Amino acid sequence: MIRVFHCDDSGAFRALLQAQLEDDADIEIVGGAADVDGAVKGVAATRPDVVLLDLLDAERDAVAELAQVSPSTRVVVLSGHPREYGERLRGDAVAYVEKDAPLDELRTAVLRAATG
C-alpha cells in the first residue's frame, strides 16, 4: 500500500483527487493540506511514501522543507502550471505532472515515486 499525502489550495480538487485515487487498491490517502505549512505538519505526522504537491508558493522550497521533516518521502509536483514553469521550480521532486494529465499518468508517477 502506497501512503499518499496531497497538498493543494483547492479543497474541491483535493476531495476529487482523493476519491479517484482511493479507487486504486494500491493507494491510500493519509492526509491533505491547503498550504505548505499544513503540508509540513501533516507530512511530519503521517510520514507518507509520496506527497502530491501543488506549486503554491514560489518563494519557498516546499520540497526541501518536506524532506527536512520526512527524508524518505518522495515528492511529485502536481500543478496547473505549464511543465516548463513547474520543472524550473520543482527542486528535488521526483516527478512533475500537470493537473490536466490523465489519471493513469498521475498513478504511474505515484507508483514510480514510491518504488524509487
N, C-alpha and C positions, 0 to 999 in steps of 0.2 A: 504494500500500500504506500503510495506516494503522498506525503503530507504537504499541502499547499496553503500558503497564506497569500491573500490578494489585497493589494493596496491601490485604490483608485478613488478620486474625489467624488465620483458619481455613485451614490448608493444604489440607484436603479441598475447601473451597469454591473456593479459587484453582485447584486442579487441574481441578475440574469445569468451571468457567467457561472456563478456558483451552482445554479440549478442545472445548467448544461454540463458542467464538469462532474457533478456528483452522479450523473447517469453512468459515468465511467467507473467500472468496478476497481480500477487501479488507482483512483484518485480520491483523496479525502480533503475537503476544505476545512482547515483547522482554525481559520480566523480571517479577519479583514480589518482594514483601516481606511480612513478618508484622507490621511496626510502622512508625511514622513515621520513625524513624532509618534503618531499612533502605530505606524508600522514598526518602528524601532522597539517600542514597548511590547507590541504583540509578538514580534519575532523572538524577542528575548524570552518571553513567557512560553511560547509554543514550540520553539526550535523546529520549524518545518524543514522539509527537504528542499522545497522550492518556494521562492517568492515571485509572484507576478506583480510587477511594479510599474505603475504609470509614471511618466516623467512629470512630476508635479511641481518641482522647484529646481530650476536650472542653476540656482545659486548654491545648492547643496549637493554633495556627492552622497546621495542616499545609498548607493550600492556599497560604498566604503563604510558608511555608518552601520548598515545591516551586517556587514562582515565583522565588525567590531563586537557585536552582541551575539552573533551566531556564525562562527567561521566556516562551519560545514554546510551552511545553507547556500544554495545556488540561486542567483537572481536571473529571471527572464524579464526583460523590459517589454511591457505591453502598452503600446501608445498609439494615439491617433495622429501623431506627427509623422511626416514622411520618413522613410527609412534613413535617408541621408542625414537628416537632422538628428534623429534619435541615435544613430550609431556614433556620432561625434560626442554625445553626452552620456553614453551608457556605462562608461568606466569599465569595471571588471565584470559586468554582466556576461553571462554565458550565451545569451541569445537575445535577439530583437524580433518582436512580432508586432505587426500593425494590427490595430483593433478590428479592422475590417477583413482580416485574413480568415480563411475558412477555419472552422473549429478543429479540423484534423491537423492543420498546421500548428495551432497552439498546443494541442495534445502532444504532438510529436516533440515540440520544443520542451515541454514539461518532462516528458519521459527521458529525453536525451540529457536534460539538465540533471535529473535525479540520478542517472546512471553514470554521469561523468562524461 
